[in-house]
Amino acid sequence: MTYRLLALNIDGTILNSQGRITKETKEAIQFVKNKGVYVTLVTNRHFPSARKIARSLKIHPTMLITHSGGFIASSVDKPVLDRRLSEEKTFNLIQLLENFNCHIRILHERFSIGNRVKLPNNIVAKTMLKTGEPLFYPVQFVDSLGDALRDEPVSTPKIEVYFADKREKEYAEQTIASAVKDIEWFSYPNENRCYITPKGANKASGIRYVASQLGIPMEDVVSIGNCYDDIEMIEQAGMGVAMGHSPTNLKMLADWVTRSNNENGVAYMIKELFRKQQRLGYLNQLDGTRLN
């Protein structure tokens, strides 16, 4: 089997628990890239954050699958796929969400805007610190997102929501599911957070789109992830790989379970899977030489 596309989740996959990319992971990605394999990142993060990591891996420019599949681009100014919640739908969702005790963040490829709500945990602060947002990505907070959107409407690829407790999250999901159509609502099990994207925008559909743009069938794709929203992309890939610290149901669906992100799981899997694969085009070149 010859694999031609490698899709990597970021957080918990190529990044270890300290939020760093190890030397071994960088070397492994260069190893597979030198074999002619197209390497991309597929992430919940916004585009500038993913681009920064892609540059550190020396795979930029490449089509990056960001905002959970809603925004795919190699340049922020020229997306190849841009799925958004309309200004009207964004406003309607915010109007509903502001009835609940939650922190809401409207994410854009260039900025984010959130409401000032204090929650009993610091998950929002941890997320922002992890992605380095305040350093290079404009982040604004307002008292009322509804009022802000009346003055300056926004069409967004993604809305993130952090609830005060599980009951509040479940009630919000039931309310919004019955009131708003054509959206994707992904809820993290055992966590009080979720995100909303346009219907059809998810990590799996993002990988399928990039593969189709490159003329690569899904059986030639390797997808590596560690989270609940990586399930579909791992199921649909020719080789679906789960990190060693992934949830049990994700590992049960994967074709391969590698080591954890703190044990260089990505580097280990790449070296094992691709070490016998010839550089793409090598056999064709060899046949041409023989014919001559």
N, C-alpha and C positions, 0 to 999 in steps of 0.2 A: 504494500500500500504506500502511495506517495502522497504526503500531506503538503498542501500549498498555502494554507492560511492559518495563522496562529492568532487567536483572539484571547486576550488576557484581561481579567478583571484587575482592578488596582488595589483597593483596600482589602487587606486580609489575604491577598494573593501574591502580587509582586512586592507589596510593602510588608515588612515584618511588623511585629507589635509595637515597635518604636517609631513606626512610620518611615522606615528607611529601606532603600534598595541595596541589597548586599552586592559585593563585588562578584560573587559567584552567579547571581541572577543576571547582572549586566553582561557578564562573559557568555552565559548560556544564550541570551537573546541575540548577541552578536554572532554566536556560533550558528544558530538556526537561520539568521538573516543572511549569512554568507552562503548558505545552501540555496538561496533564492526564494525562501519562504517569506510571504508577505506577513508582517507582524502589525497588529493593531491593538488598541486598548478599548475596552468596553466597560463603561463606568456610570455610576450615578452622579459623578462629579460634573461640574460645569466645564466648558471647553478650555478656558485659560489654565485651569488646574491640570487637566489631562495633557495639554500641550507642554506644560512645564516638565511633566514626568516623561513624556515622549522624547523630549530633547535630552533629558539626562540619560535616557536609554539609547540615544542616537538612532531613533527610528523616525524622527520627524524630518520632512513632512510625510505624513501618512494619513489616511482617512481615519479619524478618531470618532468612536461611537460614544457620545456623551449625553448627559441629561437622560439617562436610562433609555437611550435609543431615540430620543426626540430630536437631537441635533447632531448631524454627522458632517464632519468637515476636516480639511487639512489646513484651511485658513478661515479665521472667524468671519471674514468678509465674503467668502464664497462657499457657503455650505452646499453639499451635494444632496442633503436631505434635511428639511427643516419643518418638523411637525409641531404645531403650536395650538394651545388653547386660544380661541379667539378673544379679543378684548371683552366682548360681551360675556362669554362663558367664564373668563377669568374673574370678572367683576361679580357675576352671580355666585360663583363658588366662594369667593371671599365674603360676600354678604352672608352666606350660610355659615361658613366656618367661624365667623366672628361672634356667632351666638354660643360658641363653646369655649371652654377654658383651654386654650391652646396657643402655641406660638406658631405663626404662619410665615413662611418665606416664599416669596415669588422669585423664582430663579430665571435669569436671562443669561444669554451667552456673554454679556458684557458687565452685568451688575446683578445685585440682588436687593430686594427690599422686604423688610419684615416688620411685624408689629411688636411693640414693647410690652411683653407679657413675661412676668417672672414665674417660672415653673419650679416645682420642688426638687428638680435635679438639674445638672449642668450639661445635659447632652448637647444642647445647641452650641454652647461655648466650646465643648470638646470637638465637635464637628468642624467648627470654623477654624479652630487652632490646628487641627489635623490637616486641613486642606490649605492652610496658609492664606486664607481669603483676605484678611485685612491688609496683607502686605502688597497685593497686586490686583485685587478684584474689589471694585467699589461696593461697599455694604452700607445700606441705609436702614434706619429704624424710624418708624412713625407711630404715633398714638393710634391712628385708625387707617388701616389699609384701604377700607372702602372709600374714605374721604380722599385719600391720595390718588386712588384710581379714577375718581370723578374728575379731578383736575388734570391728571396725566394717565390716560388709559394705557394698559400694557397687555401685549399678547405674549404669552410665555410657553416654553416647552415643558415646564415642570413647576409644580407647587409642592413644597415639603411642609408637613404639619407635625408638630410635637405636642402631644396631649398631656394633661395633668395626670390622668390615670387611665386604666384599661377600659373602664366602664364608659368614660367620656368618649374614648376613641370608637368603641363599638356603636354607641348611639349616633355619633356623627356619621359613621359609615352607612348605617341604615338610612339615616335621613337623606344624605346626599345621593345614595344609590337610587332612591325613589324619585328624586327631584331633578337630577342632572343626567343626561344621556351622553353616550359617545365619549366616555372617559375611561381611563385605566386607573383603578385604585389599588395600590399595592400596600398591604399592611404587614409590618414585620412581626412575626410571632414572638410573644414574650417581651415585646417592647411597646412603648406607647407612642410610636411614630409611624408615619406612612407617607406616601407621596402620590401625587396625581399627575397623570400625563394624558395626552390625547389618545383616543382609542387607536389601538394598533401600534403604539409607540412603546417598545420594551427592548430589553437587551437582545433577545433572540431575533426579533424582526430586524434590529440594527445589523446584526451579523449577517443575516440572510441578504440584506440589501447590499452591504459591502461585497459579499461573495459574488452576488449577481453582477455588480459593476465590474468586477475583475474576471468574470467568466469562470468562476470556480464553483463546482458543485459542492453541496453541503457535506458529502461524504469525504471530501478532501480537506475539511476544516477541523482544527483542534481548538476546543474551547476549554479554558481553565477558570474555575471560579470557586467560591467558598460560601456564598450567601443564598438565602431562600429565593431571591429573585434571579439567581443564576440557573435555576432548575431547568427551565425551558431551553436555554441556550446550550446546556450540557446534554440534554436529551436529543436535541436536533443535530448536533455536530457528529461528524464521522467518528471522532474520538472526543468524548466528553470526560473531562478530568476534574475531580474534586480534590480540594486541599485536605490534608489529614485532619485538620481541626474543624472541618465543615459539619453542619448538622447531619444526623444519621440518615435522614430521608434523602438528602442530596448525595451522600456517598453511596447509598444503595442503588441510585439511578445511574451513577457514573460508570464509564467503561474502565476507568483507572482511578485509583485513589493514591495520591502521592503523599509525600511528607508534608508537614505543616509549614506555614510561612516563616516560622522561626527555625526551621530545619532545612531551609533552602529547597522547599518542595518543588518550586517551579524549575529551578536549575537542574535538580535531580531528574525530573520527568523529561525535560527537553533533551538532556544528554542521553538518557536511556532510549527514548522513542526515536530520536533523529540521528543517532550516531551511525546507523547503517544506511541511512537514506542518502543517495547520491545528490549532488547539486542539481537543481532543476535545469534541464537542458543538456546535462552531461551525456546522457545516453544518445540523444539526437546528434550531438557533436561527434560522438564516438562512431555512430553509424555512418555519418557523412565522411569521416576520415577513412573508414574501411572501404566505402564505395569509391573513393578517389584512389 
